Amino acid sequence: MKSDRISFLTNYLVALFLFFAFFSFVDKIGADLRIVLGTLIAFTISLLVFYPEMERIYREYEIQEDGVLMIEGIFVKKKTFLPYQGVTDIVVRKGVIGRLLNFGDVIVHGFKKEIKIKGIKQPEAVCEQIRKRVEEKRRGE
């Protein structure tokens, strides 16, 4: 499971705003300032658009039979595993836009570490799936 692109909606909206704002005022500024400002805005828009893709490539999550696994990295992979027996709390976080479009974060707290599953669709369903597995493991099923 990876972060969904919809969770980066604000990045895309800010990039669009910068693009249209620049071209709305481009004829009102001097040539030298136009080059500098255009370069800065192009760089900022590139960061805003490519950051979500890098985040999706860099981090992925797995809900396994015995725990939650987070894999981070591009060339060197770091795996963080949180067994269901060690889960102390599960929290769903949604912002205003997340509530409207049904995406958010699921934070799985353990005794020593936590795994934050960022920007996924239907976080309540994922939270409930993890919660059921935690209860099954505690009952010994």
Disulfide bonds with the S-S distance in Angstrom:
none
